[in-house]
Amino acid sequence: MSISQVIPLAGQEPPATDPMARVRQMLAAKPDGVIEAIAREVGVPTLAVLEETPLGQRTAIAPERFEALWQELSNWGSVLFIVHTPDIVLECEGALPVGSFGHGYYNIHGDSPIGGHIKAENCRAIYLVDRLFHGRRSCSVQFFNGAGEAMFKVFVRRDASRALIAEQVTLFEGLKTSFA
C-alpha cells in the first residue's frame, strides 16, 4: 500500500466509510448529479440519498394524499412520466389520466400513452423535488415505495428551447402550498 492510499492529499478529505457520509461527500462534489446513481454506487436506497439533499430542494407530501395529488397532476397537461430502475430509464410524455381505485390498484386509463395500474398502497413517501440536474433546474414529483426506491416520477416538461414550461412550474410551485 502506498502512502497516497493512506494519507489524503492536502485539502482532500479521506474517503468516507459510513455510507451516508459518503453520500454527503458525493452530493457535495456533484450537487446536480443523478440521485439513483449515487444510491447504487453507495448501496443505499434512492430515498436515503434524496433526503440528504438540502431542504430547499425537497418538500415532503404525506403519502395518504396520493389520490388527491394525482388528481391535481392530471390537470397539468402533457408531463414527462419516468420510471427509473437499474435496468431502464423509461420516459413517456403525455397527460396523466384521472384514476380510480379498484381491485387493489389505482387504475389510470384514458387518451394518453400513460396508463396502467399503480399499487398506490405501496407508496410510502412523496417528494416535490426542485434541484439542478446536469446544470439545469428540474422540477418533479417523486413517489417512493417502502424499500425507498422510486415507483415513478412526474416531471415538469421542457419546451423546444429546453426551458421549463412556465405554466407547469407555477402549478408545481402551487403544490408546495396546497399539499406540503
N, C-alpha and C positions, 0 to 999 in steps of 0.2 A: 504494500500500500504506500503510495507516495504521500509526501507531506501535504500536497494540494488537496488530497482526498480527506485529510484530517482537519486542516486549518483553512477556513474560508478566506478568500481574497479580501483585502481591505475594502470596507464599505459593503460587503455582502453578508447576509445572514446565513447561518448554516441551514441546510435543508431541514424542514420540519419532519418530525417523526409522528406527531399527532396528526391524524387525518384532517381534522378541522383547521388546525394551524396551517397545514399545507394548502387547504382550500383558500384560506385568507391570503396566504402568500401569492397564490396563483391569481386570485382576483385583483390583488394589488398590482401585480406585474402586468396583467392584461384585463383591465376592468370591463372591456367590451367584448370579452371572449364568450365562447359558447358554453353555457351552463352545463349542458349534458356532457360535453367533452371533459370538463373539469371533474364532474361527478364520476365518470367512468375511469378516468386516469387515477383518481384518488381511491376509488372503490367505495363511494358513499352515494346515498340517494340524491337524485336531482334536486328534490325539495330542500335537502340539507344545504346544498350549495346556494340555491336561491335565497334561503333565509340568512345567508352570510353577506348578501349584498346590502348596501346602505339602505336604511329605512325609506328614504325618499324614492327609491327605485321599485318598491313593492308595497302593495296595500292588500291586506287580507280581507276576504269576504267569507262569511260563515257558509260552510258547505250546504247547510239547510236551505240556503237561498238559491240553490241550483236552478230550480224551475223558473223562479221569478227573473233571475239573471238571464237565463236562456231566452225567455220571452222578450226581454229587453234587447238582447243581441239580435233577435230575429227581425228587429226593426231597422237595422243598420244598413241594409242593402248588401251588396257583394262584399264579403270579407275574405281573408285568407285563413283557411282552416288547415292546421298542421297536426299530423301525428308523427312524433319523433321517437323512434325506437333504436336499439343498437344496430338494427338491420336496414332501416329505411327512414328517410325523412319524406313523408308523403304530404304534398301541398295541393290543396284544392281551393279554387276560387269559386265563390257562389254565395247566395243568400242562405242564412240558416233558416230552415223551415220551422214553423211553430210545431212544438212537440206535445206529446201527452203520455202519461204513464199507462202501461198495460203489460201484463204477463211478465212482470219483474224488470221491465226496461222502460227507458224514456225513449219513445219512438218518434223519429223525425222523418217525415216524408213530404214531398212537395215538388214544385217545379224548380229544382236546383240539383246540381251534381252532388250536393252534400245530402246524405240520407243514411238511415240505418237505425241502429238500436244501441242505446248507451245504458250501461249498468250504473245509473246515477247513484244508487245506494253505495257504490264503491268509492264515490268522490269524498275524500277526507279533507281536502284543502283547496281553496280557490284564491288565486292572487291576480291582482291587476299589476302588470309589470311594465314599467316605463324606464327603459335604460338604453344606453348606447349598445349597438350591435354592429361590430366592424366599423365603428366611427359614425354611425347614423342612428338617430333616435328611432326607437322601436317601441310600439305600444301593443300590449297583448293581454288577453285574459287567459290564465292558465289553470287547468283543472288537474288535480293530483289524486292518485289513489292511496290506499293505506300503506303501500310499500314506499311511498314518497316519490313515485315516478309519474311523469306527466301522462294523463289519459289522452289529452288533446289540448290544443291551444287555438285561440281565435285572435287573429292579428288585424289591426287597422291596416288597410290596404295602402298602397302607394300609387301615385298617378304615373303618367308616361315619363315625367322628368325625375322619377324616383322619390318625390316628396310625399310625405304622409298626406292622405286626403283630409283636408281641414275639417270637414263636417263630421267625419268619424272620430277625429281627435277630440272635438268638442263633446261628442257622445261618450267617448272613453273617459274624459275628464269628469263628466257628469256622474259616471258610475262611482267615482271616489266619494261623492257626497250622498248619493242615493243608496249605495249598498255597503259602504265600509263602516 
